[in-house]
Amino acid sequence: MHRVAKALFPMSSEKIFRVALRGDGLLTSPRWNKGTAFTHEERKAFGLTGRLPSRVNTLDEQCERAYAQLQARDSPIRQNSFLQSLKEQNWVLYYSLLSRHLRELTSIIYTPTEADAIANYSHLFRRSEGMYLTLPDQDTMEEDFLEQTRDRDLDLIVCTDSEAILGIGDQGVGGIGISTAKSVIYTLLAGIDPSKALSVVFDVGTNNQDLLDDPLYVGWPQRRVRGKDYDNFIDRFVQLVRKYHPHCLLHFEDFGVTNAQRLLEVYRDEHSVFNDDIQGTGAVTLAALMAAVGVTKSRLADQRYVIYGAGSAGLGITRQVRDAIMATDDISREDANKMFFLMDRYGLVKSSLGADKIRSELSEFVRPDEEWQDVPANEKGEVGLLEVVKKVKPTVLIGCSTKGGAFTEDVVRAMKEGCDRPIIFPLSNPSRLVEVDPKDANEWTAGKALLATGSPFPPAKMPSGKDYIIAECNNALIYPGLGFGSMLCQSRRMSDSMIIAGARRLAALSPALEDPDNALLPDFDDAPRVNFEVAVAVAEQAFDEDIAGVSWKKEHTREKAKERQWKPVYGTYEPDEHGGY
């Protein structure tokens, strides 16, 4: 029985619920449990008087106690475990605590600490936390799916096959942790009702030998399945979502490079699907770029782009920026492609590398050899970063390579020689893998570089002595809003124009547009407000494209968004004598 309470008012503003649960059933339901915050009247009505100590606490007092308990844990992984336990007990307390310590605790429940929790998932396992779909059990997938989702009104499903988890690679069934973490961020920063979100892991095996050799591994201990069997398994799930929850956003997370873009292309025109690693990374980077060109008073189409690292993230950024150039500056696809110079482990992606070294998805961005006849190459004919920078004189240099220190002083100084205010985004995570420390890039360009990173960094000093705040291209500044916008208007798909609209709204909130020496993106502490604005822009764009699936009008979008947001506050409970709603 999934529904146990009846709201007397809409979800976002309700204060009174009729609840069918009683006693221990109520205290063990994380959705409805209040712990010591149950009033004396509620305790009598729901059979709780003898089950709780006498004093009634406010939510503020509960948060103070929980935070003190959290601080007593002496390591991030133990704090992660404590918060996981709290979430399993009381959703309102959990999300209220997180919202009061947003920056500090996001790093505990998400990156980087969640990566450690996922890597140790089988050894930390206590209870299930989502839906585990295992390939050998696919014949009962529909039955298993309905067992968990029947009578549930789902807005969001976050799913992963765990092949490329948070920079630590293949983590098998432990990838359920990234699905649940992403769902939490949706609630924390966009106000998605956690009861309307589902976290899923596709257990298709693992190529992580440490897991296969681990007798405590809780997943399917086989090599990772690929090819037609894999595709059929994923498709069976997607079709279930389309059949039973046609308006639900399907969020793909941490799929490997061979599947991420491919699956997005397969399903993006038939359902509202979103891949954060591709589209979220691309969107937040696009927003930072839009802010940067606003500072330089130029256009996206005026730039020359070198993308160092052409994997899922790098290619996703390239395509996102390319599409924005086409949409905002009325440039053809062919001409927009020519503005990009992609680099991977073989150096510049150029035609003489041959088909065995150029992935098919890079074909649009292959540079002709005749451009590079006068440029030095190594014995394999590969052109390095410094040579590319000297030849191209890029205005934008983006790093997605995980090659720490790749943007050397020579590279950065060569870039500065080619333009007055170079835009340099070393985006690799974690910080030890960043292509250049932003304080060095700031120093080598005499404070002229416009900088954004993929990890948080302290401010850099400007020649004037002023602190230059380094913008963090954190996907969480935009992906919850992109998703919420789609859920809000029940769009039939997540279009490129919707994502561009969200990025444009985020860029408009850039502090650098008020002060060119300020950060290119808003501070993470402002993420809830920022994501709300993104969501409104995304939903309004869906109306403009006539792909919204709701009956209300575009001009009501902001009002509807406010009504829809779930807030971590306690309501008043009244017994539902009929039970079982």
C-alpha positions as CSV (number, residue, x, y, z in Angstrom):
1,M,0.0,0.0,0.0
2,H,1.8,3.1,-1.2
3,R,-0.7,5.9,-0.4
4,V,-1.4,6.3,3.3
5,A,-2.3,10.0,3.6
6,K,-4.8,12.4,2.0
7,A,-3.8,16.0,1.6
8,L,-6.5,18.5,2.3
9,F,-4.6,21.2,0.3
10,P,-2.1,21.2,-2.6
11,M,1.2,19.6,-1.9
12,S,3.4,22.7,-1.7
13,S,1.2,24.7,0.7
14,E,-0.6,21.9,2.6
15,K,-0.5,22.0,6.4
16,I,-3.1,19.2,7.2
17,F,-2.9,15.5,6.2
18,R,-5.2,12.6,6.9
19,V,-3.0,9.7,7.7
20,A,-4.0,6.0,7.9
21,L,-0.8,4.8,9.5
22,R,-0.6,4.3,13.3
23,G,1.9,3.4,16.0
24,D,5.2,1.8,14.8
25,G,4.0,1.9,11.2
26,L,3.9,5.7,11.4
27,L,7.2,6.0,13.2
28,T,9.0,3.8,10.7
29,S,7.7,5.6,7.6
30,P,10.3,8.1,6.5
31,R,7.7,10.0,4.5
32,W,5.4,10.6,7.5
33,N,7.5,10.2,10.6
34,K,8.1,13.4,12.7
35,G,9.9,11.7,15.6
36,T,9.8,13.9,18.7
37,A,8.0,16.7,16.7
38,F,4.6,14.9,16.9
39,T,2.3,17.1,19.0
40,H,0.6,15.6,22.2
41,E,-2.7,15.7,20.3
42,E,-1.2,13.7,17.4
43,R,0.5,11.2,19.8
44,K,-2.9,10.4,21.3
45,A,-4.7,10.2,18.0
46,F,-2.1,7.9,16.4
47,G,-1.1,5.6,19.3
48,L,2.3,7.2,19.9
49,T,2.1,8.4,23.5
50,G,3.9,5.5,24.9
51,R,6.3,5.2,22.0
52,L,8.0,8.6,22.3
53,P,9.6,10.5,25.2
54,S,7.5,13.3,26.7
55,R,8.9,16.5,25.2
56,V,7.7,17.8,21.9
57,N,10.6,19.3,19.8
58,T,10.4,21.8,17.0
59,L,12.0,21.1,13.7
60,D,14.7,23.6,14.5
61,E,15.6,21.7,17.7
62,Q,15.6,18.4,15.8
63,C,18.0,19.9,13.2
64,E,20.3,21.2,16.0
65,R,20.5,17.8,17.6
66,A,21.0,16.0,14.3
67,Y,23.8,18.4,13.3
68,A,25.6,17.8,16.6
69,Q,25.3,14.0,16.0
70,L,26.6,14.4,12.5
71,Q,29.6,16.5,13.7
72,A,30.5,13.7,16.2
73,R,31.3,11.5,13.2
74,D,35.0,11.8,12.5
75,S,35.2,11.1,8.8
76,P,33.1,12.1,5.6
77,I,32.2,8.5,5.0
78,R,30.8,8.1,8.5
79,Q,28.9,11.3,8.1
80,N,27.5,10.0,4.8
81,S,26.4,6.8,6.6
82,F,24.7,8.9,9.3
83,L,22.8,11.0,6.8
84,Q,21.7,7.9,4.9
85,S,20.3,6.5,8.1
86,L,18.5,9.8,8.8
87,K,16.9,9.8,5.4
88,E,15.6,6.3,6.1
89,Q,13.9,7.6,9.2
90,N,12.6,11.1,8.5
91,W,12.5,12.9,5.2
92,V,11.5,16.3,6.5
93,L,14.3,16.3,9.1
94,Y,16.8,15.0,6.6
95,Y,16.1,17.6,3.9
96,S,15.7,20.4,6.4
97,L,19.1,19.7,7.8
98,L,20.7,19.6,4.4
99,S,19.1,22.9,3.4
100,R,20.5,24.6,6.4
101,H,24.1,23.4,5.7
102,L,23.8,23.3,1.9
103,R,27.4,23.6,0.8
104,E,28.9,21.6,3.6
105,L,26.6,18.6,3.4
106,T,26.2,18.4,-0.4
107,S,29.8,17.3,-0.5
108,I,28.9,14.5,2.0
109,I,25.8,13.2,0.3
110,Y,27.1,13.7,-3.3
111,T,30.5,14.2,-4.8
112,P,33.2,13.5,-3.5
113,T,32.1,11.4,-0.5
114,E,29.3,9.5,-2.2
115,A,32.0,8.0,-4.5
116,D,33.6,6.3,-1.5
117,A,30.2,5.1,-0.3
118,I,29.5,3.6,-3.7
119,A,32.9,2.0,-4.0
120,N,32.2,0.3,-0.6
121,Y,28.5,-0.4,-1.2
122,S,28.5,-4.1,-0.6
123,H,30.4,-3.8,2.6
124,L,28.2,-0.9,3.9
125,F,25.0,-2.5,2.7
126,R,22.2,-2.3,5.3
127,R,18.9,-2.1,3.4
128,S,17.7,-1.6,-0.2
129,E,17.2,2.0,-1.4
130,G,15.6,1.8,-4.8
131,M,14.9,-0.5,-7.6
132,Y,17.4,-3.2,-8.6
133,L,16.8,-4.6,-12.1
134,T,19.1,-7.5,-12.9
135,L,19.5,-8.8,-16.4
136,P,18.9,-12.5,-15.6
137,D,15.6,-11.5,-14.1
138,Q,14.4,-9.4,-17.1
139,D,11.5,-11.7,-17.8
140,T,9.8,-10.5,-14.6
141,M,10.8,-6.9,-15.1
142,E,7.2,-5.6,-15.6
143,E,5.9,-7.5,-12.6
144,D,8.9,-6.2,-10.5
145,F,8.4,-2.7,-11.8
146,L,4.7,-2.6,-11.0
147,E,5.3,-4.1,-7.5
148,Q,7.2,-0.9,-6.6
149,T,5.3,1.7,-8.7
150,R,1.7,0.6,-8.8
151,D,-0.6,3.5,-7.6
152,R,2.4,5.9,-7.4
153,D,2.4,9.2,-9.2
154,L,6.0,9.4,-10.4
155,D,7.6,12.6,-11.8
156,L,11.2,11.4,-11.9
157,I,13.1,8.2,-12.5
158,V,16.9,8.4,-12.1
159,C,18.7,5.3,-13.6
160,T,22.2,4.2,-14.1
161,D,24.1,1.1,-15.4
162,S,27.0,2.1,-13.1
163,E,29.8,1.9,-15.8
164,A,31.2,5.4,-15.2
165,I,30.5,6.4,-11.7
166,L,31.9,9.8,-10.5
167,G,35.3,9.3,-11.9
168,I,35.9,5.9,-10.2
169,G,34.5,3.8,-13.1
170,D,32.5,0.6,-13.1
171,Q,30.9,0.0,-9.7
172,G,28.3,-2.6,-10.5
173,V,25.2,-2.7,-8.4
174,G,26.7,0.0,-6.1
175,G,25.7,2.5,-8.7
176,I,22.3,2.7,-7.0
177,G,24.0,5.2,-4.8
178,I,24.5,7.7,-7.6
179,S,20.8,7.3,-8.6
180,T,19.6,8.0,-5.1
181,A,22.1,10.9,-4.6
182,K,20.9,12.6,-7.8
183,S,17.3,12.2,-6.7
184,V,18.2,13.8,-3.4
185,I,19.7,16.8,-5.2
186,Y,16.5,17.1,-7.3
187,T,14.5,17.4,-4.1
188,L,17.0,19.6,-2.2
189,L,17.6,22.2,-5.0
190,A,14.4,22.0,-7.1
191,G,11.8,20.9,-4.6
192,I,10.8,17.6,-6.3
193,D,8.6,15.6,-4.0
194,P,10.7,12.6,-2.9
195,S,7.7,10.3,-2.9
196,K,7.4,11.0,-6.6
197,A,11.0,10.0,-7.4
198,L,12.4,6.5,-8.1
199,S,16.0,5.5,-8.2
200,V,17.0,2.5,-10.4
201,V,20.2,0.6,-11.1
202,F,20.5,-1.7,-14.1
203,D,22.7,-4.6,-12.9
204,V,24.1,-5.9,-16.2
205,G,27.2,-7.2,-14.6
206,T,30.5,-5.5,-13.9
207,N,34.1,-5.5,-15.3
208,N,35.5,-4.4,-12.0
209,Q,37.6,-7.4,-11.0
210,D,37.8,-6.3,-7.4
211,L,34.0,-6.6,-7.2
212,L,33.9,-9.9,-9.0
213,D,36.5,-11.3,-6.6
214,D,34.7,-10.0,-3.5
215,P,32.7,-12.7,-1.7
216,L,30.5,-9.9,-0.1
217,Y,29.6,-8.3,-3.4
218,V,25.8,-8.1,-3.5
219,G,25.3,-7.6,-7.2
220,W,25.2,-10.1,-10.1
221,P,28.8,-11.4,-10.2
222,Q,29.3,-11.7,-14.0
223,R,31.2,-9.8,-16.7
224,R,29.3,-6.7,-18.0
225,V,26.8,-7.6,-20.8
226,R,27.0,-5.6,-24.0
227,G,25.5,-5.5,-27.5
228,K,21.9,-6.6,-28.4
229,D,21.2,-8.2,-25.0
230,Y,22.1,-5.0,-23.2
231,D,20.1,-2.9,-25.6
232,N,17.0,-5.1,-25.3
233,F,17.2,-5.0,-21.5
234,I,17.4,-1.2,-21.4
235,D,14.6,-0.9,-24.0
236,R,12.3,-3.1,-22.0
237,F,12.6,-0.7,-19.1
238,V,12.2,2.4,-21.1
239,Q,9.0,1.0,-22.7
240,L,7.6,0.3,-19.2
241,V,8.2,3.9,-18.2
242,R,6.5,5.1,-21.4
243,K,3.6,2.8,-20.8
244,Y,2.9,3.4,-17.1
245,H,4.4,6.9,-16.5
246,P,4.4,8.7,-19.9
247,H,4.9,12.2,-18.3
248,C,7.8,11.1,-16.1
249,L,11.3,12.5,-16.6
250,L,13.8,9.7,-17.3
251,H,17.3,10.8,-16.1
252,F,20.2,8.7,-17.4
253,E,23.3,8.9,-15.1
254,D,26.9,7.7,-15.3
255,F,26.6,5.5,-18.3
256,G,29.8,4.6,-20.1
257,V,31.1,6.4,-23.1
258,T,30.0,3.7,-25.5
259,N,26.3,4.0,-24.4
260,A,25.7,7.4,-22.9
261,Q,25.3,9.5,-26.1
262,R,23.9,6.5,-28.1
263,L,21.0,5.9,-25.7
264,L,20.2,9.6,-25.4
265,E,19.9,9.7,-29.2
266,V,17.7,6.6,-29.3
267,Y,15.1,7.8,-26.8
268,R,15.2,11.6,-26.8
269,D,12.5,12.0,-29.5
270,E,10.1,9.6,-28.0
271,H,10.2,10.5,-24.3
272,S,11.4,13.2,-21.9
273,V,14.9,11.9,-21.3
274,F,17.9,13.6,-19.9
275,N,21.6,12.7,-19.5
276,D,23.3,14.9,-16.9
277,D,26.8,13.9,-17.8
278,I,26.2,15.1,-21.4
279,Q,23.5,17.7,-21.3
280,G,23.9,18.9,-17.7
281,T,27.6,19.4,-18.0
282,G,27.1,21.0,-21.4
283,A,24.4,23.3,-20.1
284,V,26.2,24.7,-17.0
285,T,29.3,25.2,-19.2
286,L,27.3,26.9,-21.8
287,A,25.8,29.2,-19.1
288,A,29.3,30.1,-17.9
289,L,30.4,30.8,-21.5
290,M,27.3,33.0,-22.1
291,A,28.3,35.0,-19.0
292,A,31.9,35.2,-20.2
293,V,31.0,36.5,-23.6
294,G,28.7,38.9,-21.9
295,V,31.7,40.3,-20.0
296,T,33.8,40.5,-23.3
297,K,30.8,42.0,-25.1
298,S,31.1,39.5,-27.9
299,R,29.0,36.5,-29.2
300,L,29.4,32.8,-28.9
301,A,29.9,32.7,-32.6
302,D,32.9,35.1,-32.3
303,Q,34.9,32.5,-30.4
304,R,37.5,29.9,-31.3
305,Y,37.1,26.8,-29.1
306,V,39.7,24.2,-28.1
307,I,38.2,21.3,-26.2
308,Y,40.8,19.3,-24.4
309,G,39.3,15.9,-23.7
310,A,36.7,14.6,-26.2
311,G,34.9,12.0,-24.0
312,S,31.2,12.1,-23.0
313,A,31.6,15.4,-21.1
314,G,33.8,17.2,-23.7
315,L,31.7,16.1,-26.6
316,G,28.5,17.0,-24.7
317,I,29.9,20.5,-24.1
318,T,30.9,20.8,-27.7
319,R,27.5,19.9,-29.0
320,Q,25.7,22.0,-26.5
321,V,27.7,25.1,-27.3
322,R,27.5,24.4,-31.0
323,D,23.7,24.1,-30.8
324,A,23.5,27.3,-28.9
325,I,25.6,29.1,-31.6
326,M,23.2,27.8,-34.2
327,A,20.1,28.9,-32.2
328,T,21.3,32.3,-30.9
329,D,23.5,33.5,-33.7
330,D,21.8,32.0,-36.8
331,I,24.8,30.1,-37.9
332,S,24.6,26.9,-39.9
333,R,25.6,23.6,-38.3
334,E,28.5,23.1,-40.7
335,D,29.9,26.6,-40.0
336,A,29.4,26.2,-36.3
337,N,31.3,22.9,-36.3
338,K,34.3,24.7,-37.8
339,M,34.7,26.8,-34.7
340,F,35.7,23.8,-32.6
341,F,39.1,22.0,-32.3
342,L,38.8,18.8,-30.3
343,M,41.6,16.9,-28.7
344,D,41.8,13.5,-27.2
345,R,44.6,11.0,-26.2
346,Y,45.8,11.1,-29.8
347,G,46.1,14.9,-29.8
348,L,44.1,17.0,-32.2
349,V,41.3,15.1,-33.9
350,K,42.3,15.4,-37.5
351,S,41.7,13.2,-40.5
352,S,45.1,11.5,-40.8
353,L,44.6,9.8,-37.4
354,G,42.4,7.3,-39.3
355,A,39.2,5.6,-38.4
356,D,40.7,3.3,-35.8
357,K,41.6,6.4,-33.7
358,I,38.6,8.6,-34.3
359,R,35.3,7.6,-32.7
360,S,32.3,7.8,-35.0
361,E,30.6,10.4,-32.8
362,L,33.5,12.8,-33.4
363,S,33.2,12.8,-37.2
364,E,31.6,16.2,-37.5
365,F,34.6,17.8,-35.8
366,V,37.5,16.2,-37.6
367,R,39.9,18.8,-38.8
368,P,41.4,18.5,-42.4
369,D,45.1,17.7,-42.5
370,E,45.9,20.6,-44.9
371,E,45.2,23.0,-42.1
372,W,48.1,21.5,-40.1
373,Q,50.9,20.9,-42.6
374,D,53.0,23.7,-41.2
375,V,52.5,22.6,-37.5
376,P,55.0,20.4,-35.7
377,A,53.7,16.9,-34.8
378,N,55.3,14.0,-33.0
379,E,56.6,10.8,-34.7
380,K,53.0,9.4,-34.8
381,G,51.7,12.5,-36.6
382,E,49.9,13.7,-33.5
383,V,49.6,17.5,-32.8
384,G,49.9,18.5,-29.1
385,L,48.0,21.2,-27.1
386,L,50.7,23.9,-27.2
387,E,50.9,23.6,-31.0
388,V,47.1,23.8,-31.4
389,V,46.9,26.9,-29.2
390,K,49.7,28.7,-31.1
391,K,48.0,27.8,-34.4
392,V,44.4,28.4,-33.5
393,K,44.8,31.3,-31.1
394,P,41.7,30.2,-29.2
395,T,39.5,32.5,-27.2
396,V,38.1,29.6,-25.2
397,L,40.0,26.6,-23.8
398,I,38.0,23.9,-22.0
399,G,39.5,20.9,-20.2
400,C,37.6,17.6,-19.7
401,S,40.7,15.4,-19.8
402,T,41.5,14.4,-16.2
403,K,45.1,15.2,-17.2
404,G,46.3,17.2,-14.2
405,G,48.5,20.2,-15.2
406,A,47.9,19.8,-18.9
407,F,47.3,23.6,-19.3
408,T,51.0,24.5,-18.7
409,E,52.3,28.0,-18.2
410,D,53.4,28.0,-21.9
411,V,50.0,27.0,-23.0
412,V,48.2,29.7,-20.9
413,R,50.7,32.4,-21.9
414,A,50.3,31.5,-25.6
415,M,46.6,31.7,-25.3
416,K,46.9,35.2,-23.7
417,E,49.0,36.3,-26.6
418,G,46.1,35.5,-28.9
419,C,43.3,37.4,-27.1
420,D,42.9,40.0,-24.4
421,R,40.5,38.1,-22.0
422,P,41.0,34.3,-22.5
423,I,38.2,32.1,-21.3
424,I,39.7,29.2,-19.6
425,F,37.6,26.4,-18.0
426,P,39.6,23.5,-16.5
427,L,36.7,21.3,-15.6
428,S,38.2,17.9,-14.7
429,N,37.3,16.4,-11.3
430,P,38.5,15.9,-8.6
431,S,40.6,19.0,-8.0
432,R,43.9,17.0,-8.2
433,L,43.1,16.2,-11.8
434,V,42.4,19.8,-12.9
435,E,44.2,20.9,-16.0
436,V,45.4,24.1,-14.3
437,D,45.1,25.6,-10.9
438,P,43.0,28.7,-11.5
439,K,45.3,30.9,-9.4
440,D,48.2,30.0,-11.7
441,A,46.0,30.8,-14.8
442,N,45.0,34.0,-13.2
443,E,48.7,34.9,-12.5
444,W,50.0,33.9,-16.0
445,T,47.3,36.1,-17.6
446,A,47.8,39.1,-15.3
447,G,44.3,38.7,-14.0
448,K,42.7,38.8,-17.5
449,A,41.5,35.2,-17.7
450,L,37.8,34.5,-17.2
451,L,37.8,31.3,-15.2
452,A,35.5,28.5,-14.2
453,T,36.4,25.1,-12.8
454,G,34.7,21.7,-12.2
455,S,35.7,21.6,-8.5
456,P,35.6,24.3,-5.9
457,F,38.7,26.4,-5.6
458,P,39.6,29.4,-3.3
459,P,39.6,32.9,-4.8
460,A,42.6,34.1,-6.8
461,K,44.2,37.4,-6.3
462,M,43.9,40.1,-8.9
463,P,46.8,42.5,-9.6
464,S,44.7,45.1,-7.7
465,G,44.7,42.9,-4.7
466,K,41.0,42.1,-5.1
467,D,39.8,38.5,-4.7
468,Y,38.6,37.0,-8.0
469,I,35.9,34.4,-7.1
470,I,36.4,31.2,-9.2
471,A,33.1,30.1,-10.6
472,E,32.3,26.4,-10.2
473,C,30.7,24.7,-13.2
474,N,28.7,22.5,-10.9
475,N,25.9,20.6,-12.7
476,A,23.7,21.0,-9.6
477,L,23.3,24.7,-10.5
478,I,21.2,23.7,-13.5
479,Y,20.2,20.1,-13.9
480,P,17.6,20.0,-11.1
481,G,16.0,23.1,-12.7
482,L,16.1,21.6,-16.2
483,G,14.4,18.5,-14.9
484,F,11.9,20.3,-12.8
485,G,10.9,22.5,-15.8
486,S,10.2,19.4,-17.9
487,M,8.2,17.7,-15.0
488,L,6.3,20.9,-14.3
489,C,4.9,21.3,-17.8
490,Q,4.9,17.5,-18.6
491,S,6.9,18.1,-21.8
492,R,6.8,15.3,-24.3
493,R,10.6,15.5,-24.6
494,M,13.6,17.6,-23.3
495,S,14.4,19.6,-26.4
496,D,17.8,21.3,-27.1
497,S,16.0,24.7,-27.0
498,M,14.6,24.0,-23.5
499,I,18.2,23.3,-22.3
500,I,19.5,26.4,-24.0
501,A,16.7,28.5,-22.4
502,G,17.7,27.1,-19.0
503,A,21.4,28.0,-19.6
504,R,20.5,31.4,-20.8
505,R,18.5,32.1,-17.6
506,L,21.4,30.8,-15.5
507,A,23.8,33.1,-17.4
508,A,21.5,36.0,-16.8
509,L,22.1,35.5,-13.0
510,S,25.9,35.8,-13.4
511,P,27.5,38.1,-10.8
512,A,30.1,38.9,-13.6
513,L,27.5,40.8,-15.5
514,E,27.3,43.3,-12.7
515,D,31.1,43.3,-12.0
516,P,33.4,41.8,-14.7
517,D,35.9,40.8,-12.1
518,N,33.3,38.7,-10.2
519,A,32.4,35.1,-10.6
520,L,30.9,33.9,-13.9
521,L,28.2,31.8,-12.1
522,P,26.1,32.3,-9.0
523,D,27.4,30.9,-5.7
524,F,26.3,27.3,-4.9
525,D,24.5,28.5,-1.8
526,D,22.1,30.3,-4.1
527,A,21.4,27.0,-6.0
528,P,17.7,26.6,-4.9
529,R,16.8,30.1,-6.2
530,V,18.8,29.6,-9.4
531,N,17.2,26.2,-10.2
532,F,13.8,27.6,-9.7
533,E,14.5,30.3,-12.3
534,V,15.9,27.7,-14.7
535,A,12.8,25.6,-14.3
536,V,10.5,28.5,-15.1
537,A,12.6,29.3,-18.3
538,V,12.6,25.6,-19.4
539,A,8.8,25.2,-18.9
540,E,8.1,28.5,-20.7
541,Q,10.2,27.3,-23.6
542,A,8.3,24.1,-23.8
543,F,5.1,26.1,-24.2
544,D,6.7,28.1,-27.0
545,E,7.5,24.9,-28.8
546,D,4.1,23.4,-28.2
547,I,5.4,20.3,-26.4
548,A,4.0,21.0,-23.0
549,G,1.4,18.5,-21.8
550,V,-0.5,20.5,-19.3
551,S,-3.8,22.4,-19.7
552,W,-2.7,25.7,-17.9
553,K,-1.2,28.6,-19.8
554,K,2.4,29.7,-20.1
555,E,1.7,32.9,-18.1
556,H,0.9,30.8,-15.1
557,T,4.3,28.9,-15.1
558,R,5.9,30.8,-12.2
559,E,2.8,30.4,-10.0
560,K,2.5,26.7,-10.8
561,A,6.2,26.2,-10.1
562,K,5.8,27.7,-6.6
563,E,2.7,25.5,-5.9
564,R,4.5,22.4,-7.1
565,Q,7.6,22.6,-4.9
566,W,7.9,20.2,-2.0
567,K,9.2,21.9,1.2
568,P,10.7,20.1,4.2
569,V,8.2,21.2,6.8
570,Y,5.9,19.3,9.0
571,G,2.2,19.4,8.5
572,T,-0.6,18.6,11.0
573,Y,-1.9,15.1,10.9
574,E,-5.5,13.9,11.4
575,P,-6.5,10.2,11.5
576,D,-7.9,8.7,8.3
577,E,-10.6,6.5,9.7
578,H,-11.1,4.8,6.4
579,G,-7.5,3.7,6.1
580,G,-5.7,2.5,3.1
581,Y,-5.8,5.7,0.9
